[in-house]
Amino acid sequence: MPVSPGSSAVIADAPSLGTLPSLGTLMDRFGAGLLSLESGPLDRRRRVSAVNLYDPASRIPLDADAIVLDMTATDAESAVARVRECAAARASALVLRSPVPSTPELSRAAEEGCVAVLGLADGASWMQIATFLTRALQIDAIGTPEAATDPGTDLFELANSLASLVHAPITIEDLSSRVLAFSADQAGTDEARRLTILGLQVPDTYSETVRQRGLFRQIYTSDRPVFMASPHPEVLPRVAMRVKAGEELLGSIWAIVSEPLSAQREQGMVEAARLVALTMLRARVAADASQRLRAGLVSQLLDGGARSREAAQQLNIADSPACVIALAAQHAEGRSEGDEARDEAQAQRTASAFSTYLQPIYPRAIAALLGGVIYAVLPLRSGGTAEAVSVARGFVERIETPSPLFAGVGDVLTEIAQLPESRRGADAALRVLRTRRRGGERVAEFSQVQVDALMLRVSDSLIADRVHPAGPLATLIEYDRDHDTTLVNTLRAWLDHFGDVTAASARCHVHKNTFRYRLTRIAEIADVDLTDPETRFGLMLQFRLFEI
């Protein structure tokens, strides 16, 4: 919850907002394998008010008592400058990518400014740490029953408690081996656990071995912890306990051990699994309710009219210029029903990640998954789309998804009730990016791809009316099919390169003379005059509209 500089004491004392988490609490919870103290004092009792992403181009001041994430400081000079900026804003900590420069100037600036300089472990993502910290602040600062059930708090506490009980580093994972929480003390672990913590996912090479050996089946069918002396050739022994609620499997708890657990510790793990199951179920209910609320508000905003204004007033964005961003992944061909379910789950995770990404930069922005597309309504400080494009590109470039992610940006509008217009532009830009044959740009605003969008609309009409290529192009398509030739590709290359035979022949991997001979054959077979500009334009238009 970002606050204005100088107002953090008021927020911390507000009884309706519960207790803001301390820097020590956050380090205990997330420090293992992710953050390390590199310089400056770590005041464990200091309350943290917000998570700020440092943006040198932004005019928004840093929040007092905030943890500042800086992806731009790459040398000692810039790191010292950033520490001084944080000290001037009275921020509590600065996170830099490891290895953090170690210089007397940096140490002096951190000590004098009372700023803890933390290093983000190599291999960990900025999105990951931002998600963890922002979620912890939202949960600890907002004293609501829904927040109390969020796994961002309870599962980490349970992991720490269980680690103390069984004297072993703990991870709590879902059925896809994604890490939901881990204990603070991960000392004495192996490379597999280190990579698991950094990526919040058990690497495929390890999870696949466990699956092939039937160990997951053994874990999920046992009502007691399962000891594995060698779950993988390169890892230490493990004890795993299923997490189950009624007849529904939810995940598993994993401990790194040197020997089987004693009866007492084994029973402790069984009881912990019950608490973890209850926490996960409560978290699911809270998450579902939150998703439904966000989806409802976004849907209202995009519907336009009076309902749009009502939602905008709820979000306090009624008087702001705003635009719509539409995000979606590129679907692979030949998808099955199972793939569709996985795509939906991945899209929901991406929507949550985008909401988390936006929160520190645009606290009033809102994003939700609607009909397979992630829509975000972004209140802007300026009247242009450059700001929104920068935000979308920053997210698309940082997040890792199984399939490429694309983002379309609609026009910025001053009237919230006109947001459907911005959505149409965002949808059109997104469709162009997802249907382009050539790679390259993954973010575009509608004005950049208007011609492509118009082509797609005309193409849709042709398909609906069952119109097929005619004239010389149809003759060449039929000739290629009957004679196993490539005259259509030859013509397309020549047109794409505006008659440059050298470039076109290189694209077709043939000699220039061979390419010229093919052009002669095209003119003869299709009875077409390629020197006529109107003819060339018509052929180019057919290629685009029929996606040949």
N, C-alpha and C positions, 0 to 999 in steps of 0.2 A: 504494500500500500504506500505509494510514493507520497511524501510530504514536502512542504516548502521548506527551504533552509531556515533554520532558527525555530521551527515549530515542533521539533521532535519531542521535546519534553512534554508539551501539551498532549500530543497523541499518546505517548507512553502512559500518561496518568489517567487517560480517559477510561472509566470503568466499563463502558459499553464495548470497548475494543479489546478487552482481555489484557494479556501481557505479551508485549513484543518479545520475540526470542532474543537471547543474548548471543554474542559472538562466540563465546565458549560452547554454547549448546549446538550451534550450527557446525562448529569445527568438530565437535565430538560426533555429530551425526553423519557428516559428509566428508570429513577430513581423510578418512582411511582410503588411501589409494587415489584420491582426487585432488586434495588441497594440502599444501605444506607451507608452514611459516618460513619465509625467506628473509625477512628483515622487519625491523620496527617492533613496537610493543604489541602484544596480544592481550588486550583488556578483556578477559573472559566474561566480566559482568556487564560490559557495555551492550546496551540494547541496539538492535539493528532495525531500522525503519523501512528500508526499501532495497531493491536490487536495481541498479542503474547500469545500462549499457552505454559505455562512453562513445560519444559520436562527436568528432572534432568539428563537424559542420553544423551541429545543432546549437541553437541558442538557449535551450532549456538548461537551467543550472542543475548541478548535482544536488541530490538531497542530503541534508544533514543526517549523519549516522547511517548512511547507506553503504552497502557493499558495491563497489564499482568494478564492473567487468570491462577490461580494456583489451581489445583484440588488435590495437594499432601500434602499441609500443613494442618496438623490436630491438632497441639498443639502449645502452645505459643512459644516454642523454635524454631520450624521450621518456624513459621510465622515471627519471628524476623529476622531469617537468610534470608528469602525471601525478606523482606523489604530492608535489606542491599544490597542484590544483585540488586534489582531494583534501589536503590539509586546510586550504582556504575555505572549502565548502563544509569542513568539519565532518567529512565522511569517515566511516569507521575502518574500512579496509579496501585495499586495491588488489584485484586478481590479475596477474599477468601470466602469459604462457611460459612454462618452464622450458629451458633453463632461464631463470631470472638473472639479469646482470648483477654481479656482486661487486659493488664499488663502495668506497668510503662515502662518496657523495650521496649515494642512494640510502645507505644506512643512516647518515646524518639527517637527511631530509625526512625519512620515516620516523626517526626518534623525535625530532623537533616538532613534527606535525602530528604526532600521536596517530599515525596511520600504520596498520598492519599490512605488510606486503606479502601476499600469498601467491604461491605458484600453482598453476593448473597443470596436472600431470600430463606428460607427453602421451598422446593417444586418446585422452579424454576430450569430449566435444564441449564447446561453449554452450550449445543448446542443452546439453545434459546438466551442467552445473547451474545454468540459469533456471532450468525447470525445477530442479531440486530446491534451490534457495527461494525462488518465488513461491513455490507451493508451501514451503515451511513457513514463510512469512504470512501468507494468506490464512493458513490454518491456525498458527499460534496467536496471531493478532486479532482474529475474528472469533469471538467466543460463542460460536453457534453449535448446536448438536450435530449438524451435518458436517461441519469442519472437524469435529472431534473424531469422526469415524474415518477420516481420510487416511489411506495407507501411508501417505507421506509422513505422518507422525507416528501412528500406532505401530505400524509394522517395523519401523526402525527401532522403536523402543522395545518391542517384543524380541527383535533380533539381538539387541544388546543384552536383554535379560537372559535369553536362552544361551548366549555365548558365555555369560558369567556362570550359568548353571552347569553347562557341560564342558566348560574350559576349552572352547574351540571356536574358531571363526565361523560365522554363520552367513548364509544367503537364503533368502526366501524367493522362490521363483514360481512363475505361472506355468501352465501346461506347454507353452512354447519356449520354455527355458529363458524367458525374459526375467531379469532381476527386478523384483518389486521393492526389496529392501536388503540391507546388509548390516552386519554388526560393525561398530567403529574399529575394533581391534582386528586387523587382518594380518598381524605379524605371523611369520612362520608358514605362510601359504606358498603355493607354487605358481608357475607361470599361467596355468589355466585359470586359476582364481583371479590373478591380477588382470588378465585380459577380460575376464567376465565382469569385474567391477568397472573397468574403464569403459567397456562397451555396453554395460547394462544388459548383456546378452551372453549366454554361454556360447563360445565359438562352435561353429558347426562341426569342426573336426572332432571335438570332444563329445558333443551331444549325440552325434551320429554313431559313434562307437558305443556309447551307453545304450542307445536304441538297438543297435545290431546285436548286442550281447544279451538282449532281453531284460536288462536291468530296470528299465522304466516299468515294464510289465510287473516285475517282481516288487518294485516299490509301491505301485498303485494298487496292487492286490493284497498287500500286507497291512495289518492293523498295528504293526510294531515297526520301529526303526530298522532299516536294512543296512548292514555293514558290508562295504565293498573294499576288499584289500587292494584291488588294482582295477578300478573302473576304466582306466586308460593307461597305456604303458608309461606315459610321462607325467602322471599325476600322483599325488599322495592319496592315502586311503580316505574314504568318505563314509559318512553315515547319512542316510537320507530317510525322511519320514514324509509320507503323503499328507496332503491337506485336503480334507474331504468334509462336505456338509451334507448330511443325509446320504443320498445316493450320487451326489454330484461331486466329481473330482475338480479341485480348484488349482492345485499346484503341488509344490513340495518344499521341504526345508532341507538344506544341505549343510553339513558340518565337516570340516577337515580334522581328522583325528589320527592318532598313531595306533590305536587299538580299539576293539569293540567297547561300547559304553557299558558302564556298570548298570545294574538293575535300577538303581535310584535315578541315575542320569537318563536312562532310557525312558523311564516313566515320566520324567520332566519333559522330555521331548514330545511324548505322546500328548501330554496336557497342553503344551505350548501349541501343538498343531491344532487343537480345538479352538484356542483363542485366536490363532491366525485365521482359521476358517471363518469365525464369527466376524472378525475385523474386515476380511475381504468381502464378505457378503454385505456388511454395512456400507463399505466403501462403494460397492457396485450400485447399491440403491441411491446413495448420495450422488454418484457420478451420473447415473441415468437421469436423476431429477435435474441436475445441473445442465446436462446436455439438452434435455427437453426444453428447459427454460431458455437457453441460448438459441436453440433452433426456432422456438416460438417468436422470440424477439427479432431475430434476423429475418424470418419469414414476414413478419409484420412490416419491417422496414422496407423490404423489397417489394411488397404489395403496393406501396404508395398510398396516397390519399390520407384520410383521417386516421386510420389505424397506424400508418407509418409515423405520423406526427405524435401519436400517443406513445409509441415505443421510443421515439427519439427523446421525448420528455422524460421517460423513465431512465434513459441512459445519459441524460443531460447533454445531448448533442444537437438539440433542435435548432440552435443558432449557429452551428458550425458548417462551413463548406465540407462536403464529404464525397467519397467515391466508393465504388464497389470493386473488390478484388476477387476474382474467381480462380481457384486452384484445383487441379486434378492431375492424376498420374497418367502416363501413357500405358494403355492396356496392351499386353502381349497377345498375339494371335493364337487361336486354338485353345481358348480358356474353357475350363470345365466348371461345373457348379461349385465344386470345392474352391476353385480359384476365385469365384465371385464372392464367396464368404470371406476368404482371406483378404481380398481387395477391400471389402467393406470394413473389416476390422482395421486394416492398415490406414484407410482413409479417416477413420474415426481417431486413430492415434495421431495422424498428421494434423487433423483439425485441432486437437487438444494442444499439440506442440505449437501450432500457429497462434493459438490464443495466448499461450505462455510467452511466446516470442514477442507478441504485440504489447503485452501488459506493461512492461517497464518503459516502453517508448511512447505508446499511446494508450494510457490507462482506460480511456473511454471507448476504445475500439471493441468490436465484438465479432466473433467468428463462429461458424457452425457448419455442419455437414448437412446439405439439403439435396436429396436426389442424386447422390454420388459425386457432387461438386461441393468444395469448401468455399463458402462465401464469407467475406469479411467486409464489414462496413467501417470505413476508416475516416474519422473526423480529422481534417487537416488544418495545419496552421497557415498554409499558403493556398493560392487559388489554382495552382497547376498540378499536373499529374506526375511531374518529375519526382516529387516526394514519395508518392505511393509506389511508383516504379522502383525506386531505391529500396523501399521496405520489402517489396515482393521479391526483388532480386537477392537481397540479403538473406531472406529465409530460404529461398529455393537453392541457393548456393551452399548453404550450411547444413541443411537437413539431409540425412541419408535415407533413401527410400528404395525398395526393391526395383521399382520402375522409375524412369525420369519424371520429374514433377514440373508442370508448366503453370504459368500464371498469366491471366489476362486482366488488364486494368481498364476500368471504364472511365468516362469523363467525370471531372469534378463538378459538382452541382451545388449551388448555394441554397436550394430549397429541398429539404429532406423528402417532401412528397414526390419529388421527381427522381428518386433513386431507381425506380424500375428502368429508366432510360440508361442510367449508368450500368445497371446490371446487364442490359442487352448488349452494351458495348463490351463489357468484360467477358460475357459468354461468347461473343463473336470472336474476340481476340484469342480466347482460350482455344476455341475450335480450330482456328487457323494454325496455331502452334502445334496442336495435337495431330493435325492431318497433313502437315508439311512433310514431303518426302525427304527434303534436305535437312540436315541437322543444323545446329547453331543456336540461335537465341531461344531461351526458355521463358522469357518474360517480354510482354509487349503490351503497349496501350492500343486502344482501338484505332486511333488516328494513324498509327504506323502500318496497320494491316488492313485498312479499309478496302483496298482493291481486292485483296485475297478474300475478304469476307463476302464481298459482292459476287465474286466468282463462285464461291461455295453456294450462295443462295440461288444463283442461276442454275448451277449444276443440280441442285436439289429439285428445281422445277423440271429440268430435262428428265431426271430419273422418274419423277412422279408421272410425267406425261409419256414415259417409255420412248423417248427420242434417242436414236442411235446415230453414230457418225455417218455422214453421207459424203458424196463427192469424191475427189481424189484421195482423201485420207482413207475412206472406206475401201477404195480399190487397192491401196497399198496394204492395208490390214489383211484383206483377203489373199493377196498375192504372197505375203509373208507366210500366212498359214498354209497355203497350198505348196509352196516351194521351199519352205524352211529357210527363208532369208531374213535379213534384218534391215530392210529398207525403211521401215517406220522409225526405228531407233536412229538410223543415219540421218533422216530428215529432222528428227527432233534435236539431235546434236547440232546440226547445221543452223537451225533456227535459234537455238539457245545461245549459240556463239556468234549470232548476227553475221553469218556468212564467212566467218574466219575458218578457212579449211584446215589450217595448221592446228588450231586449238580443238576443232571438232573431230578431226581424224585421231588426235591423241586421245581424246575421250573414248573413241570407239576402238582404240588400239589397232589401227590399220595405217598403212602408208597413205600419204597425201594423194598419190596418184590413184590408188584403189578407192579412196573416198570420193575423188572427182568422178571416177567411172560410175560409182553408185548413184551419184547425183544425176548423171546423164540417164541412167536407167530409170530413176524415179520420174524424171520428166517424160520419158517415153512411155512407161507403163501406165502412169496416172494421167497422162496428157495434161500436164500442168506446167504453167510458165512461172518458174521460180524467180524470174527477174521482176515480176509484177508486185509492187508493194501491197496492194489490196489482197492478192492471193496469199502472200506471206503472212499478213495479219490474220486472215481467216484461218489459216492452218494453225498458227500459234494459239488462237482462241479455241479452236477445237481441241488441241492438245490439253489446254488448261481445263476446259469445261468437262471433258470426258475423262480426265485424269489418265491419259494414255502415256 
